[in-house]
Amino acid sequence: MKFNVSSSALLSALQSISKVIASKNTLPILDSFLFNIEGEKLTITASDTETRLVTSVDVVSSIGSGLFAIDAKRLLDPLKELPEQPLTFDINDDNMTVNVDYENGKFNLPGQKGDAYPQQKPLKDSAMSLTFESQVLLNGINRALFATADDELRPVMNGVYFDILTGGLTFVASDGHKLVRLRNLSIRSDERASFILPKKPANILKNLLAKDTNTVTVVFDDNNAYVKMPAFEMVCRLIEGRYPNYDAVIPSDNPNMATIDRLSFLTALKRVSVFSSQASGLIKIQLSENKMVVSAQDIDFSTSAEEKIVCQYTAIPLSIGFKASNLIDILTNISSENVVLQLADPSRAGVIVPTENEENEDLLMLLMPMMLND
């Protein structure tokens, strides 16, 4: 087999899919990229045991066709140092030695037969398909990903839950302390379905979708999902299990509402949280008429801080405690100018919603309170 390809086009394709490869693989061949040359098209695959990502590059010319694998690190490291130029790959079909020639030199490296590379199982006949704009999927993953858990005992919490209803698609993520629910009302389905996308493929999709403005097709069954984009195809194993009833934990009646400038709130939290207890990260929020006081203290180091923020609030005076890092994460992942903090009492979850949602979106974030010392 022999083919010519642009060095920058090849490097870009390899870097895009290389994040799938795990640092430690049970199968040694998964440390490699799988190449499939057919005519003027070079298809490249990277995989671990759970996730598979495929892309393709146009070649200038080729002789022969077939599958071969090359160790990812051995190929990527020299390619990163090459300026844009044509590369000639010459693969010995007998011993799978790979010779790469370029303008001022060449390098040789061992290859492997591609037949040993694990193949992807097809989806079941009952698989369901959804097609939508890439921005819809990107927004859902972007808003929800930070709230996913790292919980070995409850693996269902370690991914983004896609709840597909006849009235829209809902993205949900929660780690038991914070929760994100983003409804997109533009995506409709004839039947109810759901799946849990693991954190690793969600992160990879987040990076790929940021550069994509086309439509995306997601086809899934009980075990796997195919995500098809113009330049990439991802296959990933889904998290199996039943996701908790997320609507049940969202308080339906929060009479105490404060409207606050999001950036003022966020920057005040970042300053004040420096003085909170390193063990708990507790910050205290005191609400009174059209005023919010954000405070924190660390008794062990005799440090404290307090800031006042003007807000719209006319309900009863109220004090509540939150973990600063969680509240900062929530405010960072909302894009509107103002947010509404909805509270019932200091022992019940606080709900934070934007005053203005994106088109066809309904975003809600929830944060469990912490007990105040006083």
N, C-alpha and C positions, 0 to 999 in steps of 0.2 A: 504493500500500500504506500502511496505517496501523494502528498497534496501541498499546495501553497496557500498561505493565509496571512492576513495582516496581523502584525504583532499586537497593535493596540486593540483591535477588535477581539482578538483571542483573549488578551489579558482582561479586558472589560467583562467578557462573558464568564471567565473563570473566577474573577473576584466576586461577581454577583452571586454565584452559586456556592462559593467555597465555604460560606458560613454554616452550611448544612453539615459539613464533615465534622464529626465529633473528635475530641482530643484523644479519646481512647475508644477503639472499636473492637468488638468481639470478633468480627471478620476482618482480617488484615487487608483484604482487597478494598474495603470501604475507606481506607486511607487514600484511595486513588480517585481520579476522575475517570469516568467511562466515556470513551470516544466511539462514535459510530459514523463512519464516512460512507456516504451514498451520493454519488454524482457530485454536484456542486454544493452539497450541504453537509456540514459537520455538526452532528448533534452531540451535546456534552451533558453528562449526568453526574450529579453529586448526591450522596445519600448517607444516612446513618440507618439504624434499624427501624426508625419511626417515620422519618421524613425524607422525601426524595424531590429534587429540584432539577428540571431539565430546561436547557436553552439550546440555541443553535447559532451557528456562524456560517456565513457564505464563504466558500473557498474560491480562489481564483482558478485553479485547475486541480484535477485529481486523476490518479491512476489506481484502479482497484477499489475494493470496498470491503468493509468488515468492521469488527469490534476489537478494541484494544483498550487497556487501562494503563495510566501513568500516575505514579505517586504525586499527590497534589503539591506538597511542599517543594519537592525537587524541581517541579516544572514552574511553579509560581515565582519562586525566589529569583531565578535568573531573568524571567520575563519582565519583572518589575524594573529591572535596571536597563532594559533595552529601549532605545528610542524607536519611534514608529518606522517600520520597514517590513518588507515581505520576509516570511519565514518559510522554509521548505522542510516538511516533516517526511522522513523516509523510514518506514517501519518494515523490518525484516520479518516476513510471515513465518519463518521457521523458528527463530529463537526470540522473537518479539523485541529485539534491540531497536531503540528509537534514536535516529540521528536527526538533529535539528541544525540546519544551515542558515546563516544570516550573513549580512553584508561583510562583516569583518571577522567572522569566525564561525565556530560550530560547537555544539555540545552533544554528548551522547549520554543516554540514560536507559536503564532497563525498563521494559514494558511487561505487561502480562496479557494473557488471552482474556478477552472480555466475556467469554462464556461463563466464567465463574461468578460474575457480578450478579447479585440477587435481582430477580425480575419482579415487577410489580403485579400483584394479583388484580384481576378485573373487579369492578364493582358488581354488586348483586343486581338482579333484574329490577328489584324494588327501589333502586336508587332514585333520588329526587334531584331536580335541577333548578337553580335560580340564576338569573342573569341581571346584573345591575351595573351602574357606573362605578368605576374604580374608586372614585372619591367617596362614595357611600361606604364601601368596605373600609377604606383608609380612616375615615372619620370614626367609624364604630370601633376599630381596633385602637386608634389613637386615644380615644376618650376612656376606653375601658381597661387597657392593658396594665396600667399602673396599679389597679386595684386587685389584680389577681394574687392568689396566695402561693406560698411554698409549703404545702402541708402534706406530708407523707401519709398521714392517717385519713385525710379526706381529699383524694386526688381530684375529685370533680371540681374543687375550688381553684385548681391550678391552671385554669384556662378561661377563655372568653366564651360565654354561653350565647348561642344564637337561638333565639326563640322566634320561630316563624309562624305568624298568625295570618288569618285572612285579612286582617286590618293593617298589617305592617310587620316589619322586622324589628325585633328588640335585641340589642346587645347588652349583656349583663356581665359584671365581674364583681367579686367580693372576696375579701380575706377574713370576714367575720367582724372586722372593726369598721371598715368602710365599704361602701357599695356604690356602683355606678349602674344606672339604667338609662340607656339611650334608645328611644323609639324612633324609627324612620318610617314615616307613614306613606312613603312613595313606593315601597316594595310590598307587593301583595302576592298572596299565594292561594291556590284553590283548596289547599288542605293544611292542617296543622302539622308541624314537624320541628325538630330541634336537634342540635348537636353541640359538643363542647370542643372548641379548637384549643389545642395545647399552646403553652406560652412560647416555645421555641419557633414553631411555624408562624405564629402570630407576629413575632418580632421580625422574622425574615420577610413576611408579607408587608409589614409596615415600611421596610426599607425599599422594597421593590415597587410598591404602589405609589410612593412619593414621586417616582419618575414616570408614572404612567397616567394617561388621561383617557384611556379607552374603557370599553366595557369588560367586565369580568364575569366568568361563568363558574359557579360552584356546583359541583355534582357530588352527592354524598349518600352513603348508606349507613348502616348501624356502626360500622367499624372504621371506614376510611372516607376521606374527602379529596376530590380533585379540584384544584383551583386553576382555571385556564385563563391566561392572559396572552396577548399577541406575541410577546417575546419569551414568556416563561410558562412552564406547567409545573405545578407543585402537587405532590401526592403526600398526604400525611395521615397517620393513624390518629383517630379521634380518642378522646378520653371517654371511657365507658362508665356509665352510672347515671343515677337520677339527680339532676340539679335541684337544690332546695327551692321551695316556693318563695321567690324573692319579693313578690308583692306583699306577702304576709308580714314582712319585717318593716315595711315602710309605713310610718304613722300616717293615718288618714286625717287627723285633726291636730294641726299645730297653730293655735290662735295667736302666738306671739311672733310677729314678723318684723324683721329689720332689713331695710334696703341699704346696701353699702357699696361704695365705689370699690370695685374689685382690686385694682392695683394698690390703692391706699391701704386696704385691708391686708393684702399680700405682703407688701414691703414692711408694714408695721410688724406683722407676724415674724418675718425673717429677722428683724432687728431684736425684737423682744425675746424670741425663742433662744437666742444665744445665752440668755441668763436663766433659762429654765433648768430644772434638775436633769443631770445627765442620765439618771436611771429611768425617769418616767417621761421626760419631755413635756410635762404638763404646762399648759397655759390656761389662764383664767380669762373669761370674757364676761364683763358686766355691762348689762344694757339698762339704760334709763332713757328718759324722754329725749329723743333725737341725739343720743350720745352713746358711744361704745368705748369702754376702757379695756385694753388688752394688757395683761400683766403676767409676769412670771417671776419666780424666785428659786434660788438654790440655797437652802439652809446650810448645807455642808460647806459651801465656799463663801457664804455671806454675800451673795450677789442677788440683785433684783432689778427689774425694769418695768416701766409702765408707759403706755401711750394712749392718748385720747383720739378718737376718730369721730367725725360728724357723720351721722346716719339718719335715716328716716325710721323712727320708732316711737310708737305712741301707746304701747301695751304696758303691762305691769313691769316694774323693775325686776330683773332676772340675772342670776349669775350661773355660769355653766363652765365646766372644764373640758378641754379636748387635748389630745396629743398633737403637739405643734406640727410635727413632720407630716402627719396625715392631712391636717387642714391645709397646709402649704401645698401638698400634692394636689388636693382637690381644686384649690383656687388656680393653680398653674394650668390645670387641664380644662378650665372653662375659658371661653374666649370673649364673652360679652363684657361690656364696660361696667355694668352693675350686677350684683348678685343679691338674691333674697335669702336670708337666713331664717328658717322657719323652726320655731321651738315650741315645745309644750311645757316641759319642766326640766330641771337639771338631771333627772334620772333617765330621761327618754332620748332617743336618737334625734340629732339635729339634721334637718334636710336643707340642702343648699341647691338652689336652682338659678339659672341665668334669667335676667329680666327680658332678654331677647334671645330666642333660639334661631339656629340656622333654618333655612327653608326645609319644610317637611320633617323637622326634627323636634323631639321633646326630650330634653336632658334633665335628669335628676341625679343628685349625689347625696349620699347619706353617710353620716359619721356618728359612731357610738360615743357617748360622753365618758369622761373619767371623773372619779370622785374627787371633789375638792377637799382640801385639808381643813378648811374653816367652815 
